[in-house]
Amino acid sequence: MFPFYTLAYSGAAVALAPYYLVKGLASGKYLWNFPDRLGLRDISLEPKSSVRIWVHALSLGETLSAQEFINRLKSEGYDVCLSTTTRSGRQIAQTRFSDKAQIMQFPYDWPPAVRRVQDQVEPDLVVLVETDIWPNFLARLRQKKIPVVLINARVSDRSYSRYRLIKRWWKKVLNLFTFIGVQTNLDKQRMLDLGAGSDRIVVTGNLKFDRAQPKTGPEIREVLLTESGLPRGVWLVGGSTHPGEEEALLEIFTELAADFPELRLLLAPRNKSRFEQVWQLIQQRKVEAARRSGPKPSAETRVFLLDTQGELDRFYELADVVFIGKSLPGSGEGGGHNLLEPAAHFKPVLFGRRMQNFQEIARLILAGGGGIQVADRDDLKMKLKSLLADPEKRKEMGKRARAVIEAHQGAIDRNMELVKRALALRSAADR
């Protein structure tokens, strides 16, 4: 294990316990899975039916990214366990994977909790999705000679600068992985610089490109309009928005509405804790509005708040133009969100300059002609006005956005190869 890290981890847990206790009692956010993450509750797994692969996906985004990978594991006969950490991750796991994997919680990185959970699961291989890396968890897998593969890995600008401060320590952690499948060549170079062995790293691509493509087209859009009660029109969808972006989109909508009377606006804030705040912003505009959790919209509805989780991907089908949030200048670090979900629906995507968490995807979308990057709120208004006036350009951009996805698929096959190589190494070591 890592004694100094464990001491610091435990000290931080004790110091922050009063804060999390108060917040947890007030909102239930931190206490709902506390016994599970300590390994104090029986997971009640079914007996192994074949080689058991434990997949861990931190939250909603990682779980959705891993969907087709998990489907492949199941189709090839593996016994799959899927762990998450957040409530949103667990909810989507139970909704979409209950027939393909046994659902559980990931333990705290405290040695007794790690030991209790790992001993209950008894995996033959562990797969971590993206970059939820926990040293004690990895160290015990090494002690038990259980291979572990990191897939869909990326190293953001912010993480890279932080990891380099403790580069020697990170080298030890990264080399606990049997293999690391990274998204891009840049991620590979950063992993190498942090000390990961070159024999462990493979550029496998991004699993998000391999997600099952949604049903799309005019008929699907009509079904969604009928089911939701939303009126027809030209819909601008603000996906995964953050503070400041809802205000900007509402202002732009108001300013463009006179020129485009059929314009409608759908806002989907990223964090559910902000749903009420955004609803208040909408109501201040004195515009006919509705929300997903409320009564059905009317034919006069101009602004719609999607205040549910797990439905945004589906509602992209409604869009004529999409703006992706966490990307405009403003508070917070930015970083952007997934551009591929609207692209899969043949939608043109607009986004700001703060896309550092999705640099490669943004570059590919721009190079393929499926998206437009804007400098700020005023630039967003100008680009939107141009697209709203040109339906044919919108359609062509949407086709180009979808073509980018189709041209970059194959990450599942490459990551499956890493899984099989890791299992083969274990079999050879056991002989």
Buried (B, 14 or more C-beta within 10 A) or exposed (E): BBEEBBEEBBEEEEEEEEEBEEBBEEEEEBEBBBEBBBBEBEBEBEEEEEBBBBBBBBBBBBBBBBBBBBBBBBEEEBBBBBBBBBBBBBBBBEEBBEEBBBBBBBBBBBBEBBBBBBEBBBBBBBBBBBBBBBBBBBBBBBEEEBBBBBBBBBBBBEBBEEBEEEEEBBBEBBBBBBBBBBBBEBBBBBBBBBBBEEEBBBBBBBBBBBBEBBEBEEEBBEEBBEEBBBBEBBBBBBBBBBBBBBBBBBEBBBEBBEEBEEBBBBBBBBBEEBBEEBBEBBEEBEBBBBBBEEEEBEEEBBBBBBBBBEEBBBBBBBBBBBBBBBBBEBEEEBBBBBBBBBBBBBBBBBBBBBBBBBBBBBEBBBEBBBBBBBEEBEBBBEBBBEBBEEEEEBBBBBBBBBBBBEEBBEBBEBBBBBBEBBBEEBEEEEE
